[in-house]
Amino acid sequence: MSTQTLAAPVVEERPEDLRALALRHGLGVSGARPALPEYVRQLWARRHFITAFATAKLTAQYSQARLGQVWQVMTPLLNAAVYYVIFGVLMNTRAGVPDFVPFLVTGVFVWTFTSSSVMAGTRAISGNLGLVRALHFPRAALPVALALQQLQQLAFSLGALVGILLCAGVTPGRSWLLAVPALFLQSLFNTGVSLVMARLAARTPDIAQLMPFLLRTWMYVSGVMWSVQHVLAHNHLPHAVLLALECNPAAVYIDLVRFALIDSFTSAQLPPHVWAVATGWALVAAVGGFIWFWKAEETYGRG
């Protein structure tokens, strides 16, 4: 009598059954994007990492240079010296601009804050792929930390800026306190733009190569080396061009800091509703940039 072995039938599980099984046991999609309120809570929980990461990046930035952290101040000062010779002396943009040296140096320092934040944003994800692929954390922590690094660097530079203003005969006053809200709004704007650039560069790394040219163009139309109001008063430009120059966010924040620190830069040189414009740019960039970055959270670090 022969014994017959019966093979058990193979039951192929359907994908929806596996999904239900995973959900029943508390499993989720790897790298799935959390809801926006939960994402904000996760980011806040990493605030100490963000601060430590920014400080470490700032410390290491010039670690290979002999002068070290002195370059944080020397770089914008050397830029200001070059711009003074080319634009102030050779092109005579200082004509009709009182206190041109404080005017120029303030513009260079404030502009450097924005341009450095934008460039740092382009490297936030692509420059930290090892960290992104190895650990699970809100990816917004990286561009936010790099924007914070630029704010820390600005704090060092402000000491040099104050020294230059005092040597140029600018008298400190209560108006200097207005620089605090102006730089705070600029920080929000910079962080938002950094988040936008981080998402763009994560998908298209070539943007990092294009940004220096775009930033240079943006700088030339932002009144860093020349007075926007002085030029507009002597040119018959289309109204749309005038409005774009006046509402240019970089120019708005530069003008606010100049108004706060330089006595000869009066409210007559500010565009209309300047504080409202500065606040609007800060909120649109910070909120819009954060949400737009969050929408692509699950794609960062993937092939």
C-alpha positions in Angstrom: 0.0 0.0 0.0 1.6 3.3 -1.1 1.5 6.4 1.0 0.5 9.6 -0.9 1.7 13.0 0.5 -0.7 15.8 -0.1 1.0 19.2 -0.7 -0.7 22.1 1.1 -2.2 24.6 -1.4 -0.2 27.8 -1.8 -2.3 30.9 -1.0 -1.0 34.0 -2.6 -1.6 37.0 -0.4 -2.9 40.1 -2.1 -1.2 43.5 -1.6 -4.3 44.9 0.1 -4.2 42.0 2.6 -0.5 42.8 3.4 -1.3 46.5 3.8 -4.1 45.7 6.2 -1.9 43.4 8.2 0.8 46.0 8.5 -1.6 48.7 9.6 -3.2 46.3 12.1 0.2 45.8 13.8 1.1 49.5 13.8 3.5 49.5 10.8 3.7 52.5 8.4 5.3 53.5 5.2 9.0 54.1 5.5 9.7 57.8 5.2 6.0 58.7 4.9 5.2 62.4 5.2 3.5 63.2 8.5 0.6 65.6 8.8 1.7 69.2 9.0 0.9 69.8 12.7 2.8 66.6 13.6 5.7 67.6 11.3 5.9 71.0 13.2 6.0 69.1 16.5 8.7 66.8 15.3 10.8 69.8 14.1 10.4 71.6 17.4 11.5 68.4 19.2 14.7 68.6 17.2 15.4 72.2 18.1 18.5 71.3 20.1 19.9 69.4 17.1 19.2 72.3 14.8 21.1 74.7 17.1 24.0 72.3 17.6 24.2 71.6 13.8 24.3 75.3 13.0 27.0 76.0 15.5 29.1 73.1 14.4 28.8 74.2 10.7 29.8 77.7 11.7 32.8 76.6 13.6 34.0 74.2 10.9 33.4 76.7 8.0 36.8 78.4 8.3 38.7 75.7 10.3 41.2 75.2 7.5 42.0 78.9 7.2 44.9 80.5 9.2 42.7 83.4 10.3 39.8 81.1 11.1 36.6 82.9 12.2 38.1 86.3 11.3 37.0 85.6 7.7 33.4 85.9 8.8 34.0 89.6 9.2 36.7 90.0 6.6 34.7 88.6 3.6 31.9 91.3 3.6 34.5 94.0 4.5 36.6 93.1 1.5 33.5 93.0 -0.7 32.6 96.4 0.5 36.0 97.8 -0.2 35.9 96.4 -3.8 32.4 97.8 -4.4 33.5 101.2 -3.0 36.3 101.5 -5.5 34.3 100.2 -8.5 30.9 101.8 -7.9 31.6 104.6 -5.4 34.8 106.0 -7.0 34.9 104.8 -10.6 31.1 104.9 -11.3 30.5 107.7 -8.8 27.3 106.2 -7.3 28.2 108.0 -4.1 27.2 111.3 -5.6 24.1 112.6 -3.8 24.3 109.8 -1.1 25.2 111.2 2.3 27.4 108.9 4.5 28.2 106.7 1.6 30.6 104.4 3.4 28.1 103.5 6.2 25.4 103.3 3.4 27.5 100.9 1.4 28.9 98.7 4.3 25.4 98.3 5.8 24.0 97.2 2.4 26.8 94.7 1.9 26.4 93.1 5.3 22.7 92.8 5.1 22.8 91.5 1.5 25.4 88.9 2.5 23.0 87.6 5.1 20.4 86.9 2.5 22.7 85.6 -0.3 24.5 83.3 2.0 21.3 81.9 3.4 20.0 81.2 -0.2 23.2 79.5 -1.2 23.3 77.4 2.0 19.7 76.3 1.2 20.8 74.9 -2.2 23.2 72.5 -0.3 21.0 71.6 2.6 19.8 68.3 1.2 22.3 67.5 -1.5 25.2 68.3 0.8 24.0 66.1 3.6 22.7 63.0 1.8 24.5 60.6 4.1 22.7 62.1 7.1 19.4 62.1 5.2 19.6 58.5 4.1 20.9 57.1 7.4 18.6 58.8 10.0 14.9 59.5 10.2 14.1 63.2 11.2 12.2 66.1 9.7 14.3 67.1 6.7 13.3 70.8 7.2 15.8 70.7 10.1 18.7 71.0 7.7 17.7 74.2 5.8 16.5 75.7 9.0 19.8 74.9 10.7 21.8 76.4 7.8 19.7 79.6 7.9 20.4 79.8 11.6 24.1 79.4 10.9 23.9 82.5 8.7 22.1 84.4 11.4 24.9 83.4 13.9 27.5 84.6 11.3 25.6 87.9 11.0 25.9 88.4 14.7 29.7 88.3 14.4 29.6 90.7 11.5 27.4 93.2 13.3 30.2 93.9 15.7 32.4 95.0 12.8 29.5 97.0 11.2 28.9 98.9 14.4 32.7 99.7 14.6 32.7 101.0 11.1 29.6 103.2 11.7 31.2 104.7 14.8 34.4 105.4 13.0 32.4 107.1 10.2 30.8 109.5 12.7 27.4 107.8 13.0 25.9 108.5 16.4 24.1 105.6 18.2 20.5 106.3 19.0 17.2 104.7 20.0 16.5 104.2 16.3 19.2 101.4 16.3 16.7 99.2 18.1 14.6 99.1 14.9 17.3 97.0 13.4 16.2 94.1 15.6 12.7 93.6 14.1 14.1 94.4 10.6 16.7 91.6 10.9 14.1 89.3 12.5 11.8 89.7 9.5 14.7 89.2 7.2 15.6 86.0 9.0 12.1 84.6 8.5 12.3 85.5 4.8 15.8 84.0 4.4 14.6 80.7 6.1 11.6 80.5 3.8 13.7 81.0 0.7 16.3 78.5 2.0 13.5 75.9 2.3 12.4 76.6 -1.2 15.9 76.3 -2.6 16.5 73.1 -0.6 13.6 71.4 -2.3 14.5 72.7 -5.8 18.2 71.7 -5.5 17.3 68.3 -4.0 15.6 67.4 -7.3 17.9 69.5 -9.6 21.4 69.8 -8.3 22.5 72.0 -11.2 20.6 74.9 -9.5 23.5 75.3 -7.2 25.7 76.2 -10.1 23.2 78.7 -11.5 22.4 80.5 -8.2 25.6 82.6 -8.1 24.6 84.3 -11.4 21.0 84.8 -10.2 22.2 86.2 -6.8 24.6 88.6 -8.5 21.8 89.9 -10.7 19.5 90.2 -7.6 22.2 92.1 -5.8 22.7 94.7 -8.6 18.9 95.6 -8.5 18.7 95.7 -4.7 20.5 99.0 -4.1 23.5 97.5 -2.3 25.9 99.9 -4.0 23.5 102.6 -5.0 20.4 104.4 -3.7 17.2 103.0 -5.2 15.3 106.2 -4.4 18.0 108.5 -5.8 18.1 106.6 -9.1 14.3 106.3 -9.3 13.9 110.1 -8.8 16.0 110.8 -11.9 14.6 108.1 -14.3 11.4 107.8 -16.2 10.9 104.1 -15.8 7.6 102.2 -16.3 5.5 102.0 -13.1 5.8 98.2 -12.9 9.6 98.5 -12.9 9.5 101.2 -10.2 7.1 99.1 -8.1 9.3 96.0 -8.5 12.4 97.9 -7.4 10.7 99.4 -4.4 9.1 96.1 -3.2 12.2 94.0 -3.9 12.5 92.1 -0.6 16.3 92.4 -0.4 16.1 96.1 -1.0 13.3 96.5 1.6 15.3 94.8 4.4 18.5 96.7 3.4 16.6 100.0 3.5 15.1 99.2 6.9 18.5 98.5 8.5 19.9 101.6 6.9 17.0 103.7 8.3 17.6 102.2 11.7 21.4 102.7 11.8 22.2 105.8 9.7 20.8 109.2 10.6 21.1 110.6 7.1 18.9 107.8 5.7 15.5 109.2 6.5 11.9 107.9 6.2 11.6 109.8 3.0 13.9 107.3 1.4 11.8 104.3 2.4 9.2 102.9 0.0 5.5 103.4 1.1 4.2 101.0 3.8 7.7 99.5 4.1 7.0 97.6 7.4 3.9 96.0 5.9 5.9 95.0 2.8 8.7 93.6 4.9 6.2 91.6 7.1 4.3 90.3 4.1 7.5 89.0 2.4 8.6 87.4 5.6 5.3 85.6 6.2 4.8 84.5 2.6 8.3 83.2 2.3 8.4 81.5 5.8 5.0 79.9 5.7 4.8 79.2 2.0 8.4 77.8 1.9 7.8 75.6 4.9 4.6 74.1 3.5 6.1 73.6 0.0 9.2 71.9 1.5 7.0 69.6 3.7 4.9 68.5 0.7 8.0 66.7 -0.7 9.3 65.3 2.6 9.2 61.7 1.5 11.2 62.3 -1.6 14.4 63.7 -0.1 17.4 61.5 -0.3 15.9 59.0 -2.8 17.6 58.3 -6.1 
